[in-house]
Amino acid sequence: MKKHMIMKLQLPLLSSAEAAASESTDKESQSDSISFRIRGVPTDWSREQLQSFLKSQENGLDVSIKSLATDAGEQYQSATITFPDLPSRLQRHPHWDIVVPATFNAMAAGEQYLSIDKDFYGLTTLFAPTPGDHKIE
């Protein structure tokens, strides 16, 4: 005759407040872990100028600039960024082109765009040393 063993498993129950806090933390870590690339940043912009411009595009937008470097062609800069809360525009579509008005870009010779994407196709400069730090041997 076979004996069957029954095990009782108890899982802790979370209150609705604890469950909501856990879910919120999961969403924050997910959106903060997604890096986006910005191409077409004017070469005379600092991190602060880029951040200010991006914040002006959507009410309440918070953005963290992770890198800002001059592209290989030296016409523009590229940046990598993360958002604590994903902007509504990027929730609907993984690509966002923003027109840079001439008032924000003194060096523009026509209409210029910041292009935000998460695909990173092509070359993305993450760091560019200052001209004095370049060494040719």
N, C-alpha and C positions, 0 to 999 in steps of 0.2 A: 504494500500500500504506500502510495506517494503522499508526502506531506507538502502542502503549499504554504509558502511563507508570504504574508501580506505585510508590505511596508507602508507606513503612513508618512507622507511628505508634507511638511508644513512650509509654506512660503510666507514671508512677511507681507502684510498688506500695507500699501501706502495710502495715506490720506489723499484727498483730492488736491490739497495744496502741495503736498510733497510730489505727487505725480506731475502736476503742472510745472513745478520748479525743475524737476528732472527733465521733462520734455523741453523746457525753455533752454536749459543748459545744453542739451543735445543739439538743438537748432543753432545756438550760438556757436558751438564748436564746429558744426558743419559749415556755416557760412564764413566763419573766420578762417577755416582751413582751405577755402577755395581761393586761389590766387588768380587775379586778372592782370592782363597786360594792357598798357596804354601806349599807343604809338602816336607820333605826331606832336609831341610836347615841344613847344618852342624852346630853343636853346638858351634863351635868356631867363627862363623860369626856374625858380628854386622849388624845393619841396613844398614850402609854405604857400607859394603862389599857386601851384598845382592843386594843393589841398583846398585852398580858398575857392578856386574856380569850380572844382568838383562839387563842393558844398553848396555853391550858388545854383547848381543845376536841378536839385530836388530838395524840397523842404525837409529839414531834419536829417539830411544825409550825413553819415559819419563814415570816414574813410581813413585807412592807415596806409601810408606810403612806405613800402618795403625797400624799393630801390628806385633810383633815378640816375640814368647814365646817358651820355651822348652816343647816338647810333654810329655805326661804322662810317656812314657817309657824311657825318658831322652836320647835317642840315637840321636834324631834330633830335629829341631825346626820347628814350623809352622808359617806362616806369612799370613796376609791379606793385599791385595794391591788393588789399583785402578790405572787406566790409563787415562790421559786426552784424549789421542787418542788411541783407541784400536789397538793393534798390528795386523798386517795382518794375522799372524798365528792363533790368537784367533778369528778373523772374520770368518775364514773358518771352524774352529772346536773349540768347547768349552773346549778342553783339550790340554795341551802342556807339553810334557816331555822333559827336557833339561839335557843332560849329563853334569855332573860337572867334568871337567878335574882334575887330581891329582894336578896340579899346583895351583888350586884354593882351594883345600881341603887337608890340611896336615894330617887330621885324617882318610882319606878314606882307607878302607881295601879292595878295589875293586871298580868296577864301581858304581857310585852313580848318582841318578837323582833328579832333582827338578821337582815336578809334580804340574802343575798349572791347576786349574779347578774352575768352578763357581757353582758347585752343592753342595758342603759342605756335602757330605755323610760321616757319621761316626763322630768321635770326632775331634774337632778343638779347640786347646788351644789358647785362646786369651790373657791370662795373666798368668804368673807364678811368684810368689813372690820369692825373693832370699832365699836361704836355711836358713839364719839367721832370716828371717821374718816368717817362718813356726812355728806355735804353735800347740802342741799336748796337749790336756787337758785330 
